């Protein structure tokens, strides 16, 4: 079983500003994870997406994160401090929606925006939820104003 402490350490390395140190760890953990470790793979894919140099790869990892999330159970993300797995859904939809927007896939982006906004009810009022709500609001404004996507 993929150890949550190893995942937390790799994610912390990335979040502390060392993506070149954290990315190989995250990828190695992904490669050593088993297909039935949906929660671990969801978290790994979520962070690996942000480290991709090309938009196509980023979106692919975001899609994988959401795919894995579909098999995550209520308490599966407690080891990373998420008391209800549903609390991760808005972030996953936000990231994928923004990726689709940047690819010019506007309808798919709108679908993810809607799913993210619907999932907001799972969040408590804290700094994290404020960040996600603001991100979804930015995505909505960009879609509403036809903010030109940047393809890469």
N, C-alpha and C positions, 0 to 999 in steps of 0.2 A: 504494500500500500504506500502511496506517495505521502510522505510526511508533511503535515501542515506546517511544522516549524521551518522546514526547508523552503516551503513556498513563501511563508511570511518573511523570512530572511532575504530571499531573492527580490521580493516585491519592495521591501524596505530599501534595499540597495538601489533599486531604480528610482524610488520616490525621493531618496536622499540626494539625487543628482548624479548617479553613476550608472546610466543606462548601458554603457559598454561592459560594465562588470556584472550587471544584473541580467541582461538579455541572454547570455549563454547559459546561465543557471536556470532561467525560466524555460528555455528551449530544452535543456537536458531533462528537466523535471517533466515537461510535456511528453518527451520521447520515452521516458521511463514509466509514465503513468499507464494504468490499464484502462481499457475502454469503459469499464463500469465505474470508474471514479469520476462521476459527472461533476460533483461539486469542485473537486480539485482542478479538473480540466476546464471548467467554466472560468474559474479565477485565473488560471494560467493563460487561457486564450484572451481573456479580457485585458490583461496587462501586456501580453505579447502583441496585441493589435496596435497599441500605442507606440511600439518600438520599431514598426516596419518602415522601411525607407520609401516604399511605393504604396500608393493609395489602394491599388488592387489587392495587395497582400494584407493591408490593414483591414479592409472590408471583409476579406475572407476570414481573418481571425475573429473579427466582430461577429460574423455569422456563426462561426464555430462556438463562440462563447454563448450565444443565444440558443444554439442547438443543444449544447450541453445543459444549459439552464433548464430546458424543458423537462429534464429528468432529475432535477435537484429537488429534494424534499425540504419541508419547512425548517428543520433544525440543522441541515447539512452544512450551513455556512457559519455556524457558531464559532468554530475554531478561529475564524478571521474576524470575529467581533460583530457579525451580522446576525442578530437574534432571530430574524424572520427572513427566510430566503427571498420572499417577495420584495423585500427592500432593495434588492439588487437589480430588479427588472427595469426600473426607470432609467438607470444608468446604461444598461445594456442597449435599450431601445434608443436612447439619446445618441450613443456612440455610433450605432449602426445607421440611424437616420441621418446623422451628419455626414457619414461616409457616403451614403447613397446620394445625398445632396451634392457633395463635391464631385461625384461621378456623373452628375446630371440626371440621375434616376429620381426625378422629383416625386412621382406618385409613390414609389417605394419609400422615399424619405417621409412623405406625409403619413403613410401607413405607420411607420415606426414612431413618428411624433405622436400620433393618436394613441398608439399602444403605450408609449411612455407616459403620456398625460393620464391615461386611465389607470396606470399602475402607481401613480403618485400617492394614492390613498394608503399604500402600505408603508409610507415613510412617516417617521415622527418629525416633529418640528425641532430641527437642530441645524448646525452648520452644513452638514452633508446634504440634507434635504434642500436647504436654501440654494446650495451650489447646483444641484440637479435641476431644481425648478427654474433657476435662472438660465441654465443651459438649454432646457426645453423651450423657454420663452425666446431665447436667441435663435434657436433653430426655427421656431414658428415665424418669427419676424423675417428671417432670411428667406424662408420659403414664400411668405406673403409678399415680400418686396422683390422677389426674383433676383436675389443677390446672386451674381454669377458664380457658378461653381468653378473651383480650380481643379483641373484634372492633372493627375501625376501618375 
